[in-house]
Amino acid sequence: MDGTQILTLGLGLEAPWVLKDQHLDTSVSPHRLDLYVEAERGSLYPCPECSEACPAHDFAAKTWRHLNFFQHHCYLHARVPRTKCPEHGVKCIEVPWARPGSDFTLLFEQVAMSLVKEMPVLAVSRQLEISDKRLWRIVHHYVGRLLGELDLSSVTTVGVNETASRRGQRYVTVFLDMHRKQEPVIFAVPGHGENAIEAFSAFLTAHGGDSDNVVEVVCDMSQAFLSGVAEHLPKAEITVDWFHILQAFTKRLDEVRKKKRREQGHPKSLRWALLKPMGKALATLERHADAVVKRWISGLTNARLEGMNGLFQAARSRARGYRNEANFIAMIYLIGSPIGRLFDQVKST
């Protein structure tokens, strides 16, 4: 087996495509291997619309970045035909080694996505020697594509939590399917509050679900969340975890601690200052008593929400923040949603 046959097998080329030439340039840094692929003369190509075998109308030269050949950068070149279909006219065909509109081969993108799941995007971009902006375009393409394949028809219980996306009170709201044992994230959206619930309801409907099928929502005591659930998930009951009640009491005690530190001593008013915040916390508990009791009836807790939030913030910390919320949301999907598993299935086919 000669070098051309080895490279042909490595590229996975099939008729009518053949490897015609290759050139290794060691005068540049990094070294560059250029592979030239052509279709056999007189070949017919499937029309992108109807798959009818059609002759080529004309050709356009294109180049794709491929996986490195050992330490050398590798580029694939081909003259891509446009078919002349009797029914659909002149159309550019899809090549088997790259997706339409991409400057990278499918194998390159698969390796890039596998690395992005494990490493910060900036580190992957340095490893692959491409800009992080080009890498983010790859990430957003696959996240968007695989999101479209999510089936949410069985969603009945939802967990809602907000996670900080950057400094300055910037948040992303994350929704979990509480009955999904693995990869529970099903939606993430910039911002928080009632608008986030409304966006989730629309997303749920677009992916085969029904807002009327959601019978329970686990969330904190944010009035915006509660109002949003009442408006856009009307059949759902609210479950508030004891964690949020404990958080309310802790916050009020912390207010007293800070006041005491400022006053440097034990002022006469300390007892009343303590009772006043505790009164607020007790009022909060009384206002949400039914939702708190529901926690023991349903058995669902915020533990998964807080655990997933820890994973998202760890990724954000490793990346030293993200340029925008869209990038952060893409990583949330890769870390905690079924998208990662769907991408692995795509690679194996």
N, C-alpha and C positions, 0 to 999 in steps of 0.2 A: 504493500500500500504506500503510495507516494504522498508527498506533502499536500498536494491539491486535494486528494481524496480525504485525507485526515481533516483538513480545514472544512471541506464540504460536509462531512459528517458532523463536525463540531457546530457548524452553523445550522444544521438541520434542513439543508436545502433539498427541495423536491422539484420534480419536473413541473413547469418548463425551465426552472431556474438552475443555472450552473455557475460554478466559480471559474471565471475566465482568466484572471490574473491576480497577482499579489506583489506588493513592493514594500520592503522594510527600509525605512530611512533612519540611519543612525547618526546623521549629521545634525539632527535637532534634538532638543531635550524638552520633554521626555521623547525617547525613540518612538517612531510612529510606523504602524503596520497598516497599509491600505489594501483592502480586499475589493475586487471588482466583480460584481455579479451581473450576469446577463441572461436573458431568456433566449432560447433557441430560435433561430430564424423561422418565420412562418407560424409561430405558436399562436394559439387561440387563448383568450383570457375570459374569465367569468365576468359578466356584467355585474357591477355592485348592486344593482336594483333587483334583477331577476335571475342572476347566475347563468344566464344563457352564454354559451361559448361564442365569443366575438373576436374579430380581428382587431389589431391595434390601429388606432387612428393617428397617434403621434406619441412621442416620448418626452419625458422631462427628467433631467439628471438630478438625483437626490443623494444625500449623504446622511448616515446615521452613526452615532457613537456606539460601539460595541464593547463588551467586556474586554479587559486588558488581556493581551496575549503574552503570558508571563509578565515581565515588567513593562512591556511596550503598550502604548495606547493603540487601540485598534478601531478602524473606521471602515464601514461598509458602504460601497458606492453601487448605485444601480440606475439604469435608465428605466423609469417607471412608465408603462404605457397607459394611455387613455383608450378605452374601448369605444367602438362605434356600434351601438346596439340599435337594431331596427326600431325597437319600441321606445327606448329611453334616451336615445341620442348618445352624445359623447360624454363619458364618465371616466374619472380616474379610478383605477383599480386599487384594491387594498393588497399590500404585500404581506406575506405570511410571517415575516420576521419583525414587524413593527406595527404599532397602531397608527391610524390616520392622524396626521398633524404633529406627530412626535419626531424629535431629532435623535431619539435613542431606540435601540432595539429592545424587544420585549424582554430578552434575557438580562439586559443591563437594568431595566426598570424593576424586574423581579428581585435582583440582588439589592438594588437601592432600597426598595420597600422593606425587604427583610432586615436590612441594617437599621433603617429608621425606626422599626419597632423596638430595637434594643439600645440604640444610641441617640444622642442629640443630633438633630439635623445638621447643625454646623459642623460637628465632628465627622459625620458621614460625607458631607460635601468636600471636606478636606481630604478624606480617604479616597474618594472617587475622583477628586480633582475636577469638580464642576462647581458652579456658583450655587449658593444655598437657594437663591430665587428660582433657578431652574429645577432644583430638587423639590422645592415646595410645589411647583406646578405638577410634577409627577405625583406627589402625595395627594394633592387635592383632586386630581383626576380619578385616582383609584378609590379614594374615600367617597367621592360623589357617585361614582359608578356602583360601588358595592352598597351604598346606602339605598339606592334605588331597588335593590334586591331584598331588602328587609321585609319580612312578613310579620306584621304586628296584629294579626287577626285574633290571636289568643290572649292578648294583654288584658288583664282584669284588675291587677293591683300594681300601683305605681309608687315609687319613692322619688321625692323631689328634694334637691339640695343645691345650694349655690356654692361655687368655689371661686376664689379670687383669681383673676386673670392677670392683673398687674396692680401697681400701686395707684392710689387715688380713687378708691371705692369702685373699681371696675370688676365686674363679676360675669361669670358664665353659669347658667342654670343647667343642671344635669338631671336627666330623668332615667330611672332604673325600672326594669321589669322585676318586681320583687319575687316572682316565682321562677325566674331564670337562674339556675344554679351557677352557671358560668357565663362570662361576658354579658353582664346584666344591663349595660348602658344601651339605651335605645334612642336617645335624643339629647342634643345639647344645643343651647342657643345663647347668644350674647345677652347680657342684662339679667334682670330678675324681676319677680313680682307677677302681676296679673297678665302682662303681655307675654311672659314666658309660658304661662299655662295656656293661653290662647294659641300660641305658636305650636305647642305640643299637640293640642287637640286637632289642629289642621294637619300636622305631620302624621298623626295616628290615623286619621281618615284616609290620607293619601297612600298609606301603606297597608290597607286592608283591615284596619282596626275600626272601632266604633267607640266614641266617647261615652255612649250610654252603657257600654259593657264594663267600664271601669267602676268597680264597686268600692274600692278603698284606695286612699292616698295617704302615704306616710310623709309628713313634712313638719317643719317647725311652726311656730305660732305667728309668723309674719301675717299681718292682716291682708297684705297684697296677695299672698299665696292663698289664703283662705277665701278671699273674695273671688279670685281667679278660678279656684276649684268649684265654688258654688255656681259660677256663671258658665264655665266651659266643660265641666265634668259633673253634670247635675245629679247623677245617680250615685256619686261616690261619697262615702263616709270618710271623715278625717280621723287619722290616728296620730296622736302626738306622743313621742317617746318621752320617758321620764328624764332622759338626758337633757332635754330642753328646759324642763322644770328646774332641774338641778342647776343648769346654767343660769337661769334667771335669779335664783337665790344667791349663787356665787357672785354674780355680777353686782347685786345690791350690797353684799358684804364687802366687796372690793371697793365700792364707792365710799363706804364708811372708813375703811382702812386708809384710803388716800386722804380723806378729810382729817382723820386723826393725825396723820403724818404732817399735814400742813399746819395744824394747830399746835403740834409738839406738846402733847400731854393728854390728859383725860378731862376734857371740858365737861361742865355740868350738863351740857346739852347732848352728850354722847348717847345716853340711853334713848332719847327721843329721835336722834339722828339714826340710830340703829333700827328702832321700831318703824320709822317712816319707810325706809327702803324695803324692809321685810313685809310691810303692809302692801307695797306695790307688787312684790313677788306673790304674796298670798292672793291678791286680787287677780293676778294673771292665772294662777292655778284654778281659782274658782271659775273664771271666765271660760277656761278650756277643760273643765273637769270631765265632761263627757268624752272628749277626744283622748284625754289621758287614760281614762278607764278603758277605752277601746283598745289601748295598747296591750292590756293583759288578756283581753278576749281574742284578739286577732293573732297574737304571737309575733307580729312583724315589728321590727325595731329599726332604729337608725344606724345600727352597727355597720351594715353593708355600705350605707351612704357615706359614713365617716371614713370607713376603710378605703373605699374607692377615691374619696377626696384626698386621702394621704398619698395614694399612687399618683394622682394627677399633679399634686403639688411637688412631689419628688421629681417628676419628669420636668416640671417647670423650673425647679431649682437647678437640676443638672444642665438644662439648656440656658440657664441664666436669663430666663424670661423669653417670651415670644414677641415677634414684631407686631402681631395683631391678634384679635380674638379668633379669627378664622383659623389661623395656624394652631392655636391652642386647642380649639374644638376638634380639628383634624387629629391631633395627638390623643385627645380624650377618646375618640372613636377607636383608634388603633390599639389603645391600651385596654379599654374596658368594654368594647362592644363586639358583636359577632363578626364585624368586618374583618378582624385579623384572621379568624378561622376561614371566612369566605375567600380571603386572598390566598391562603395556603391551598385551598381546594382549586383555585384558578391556576396556581403554579403547577399542580400535579396533573392537569389535563393537557 
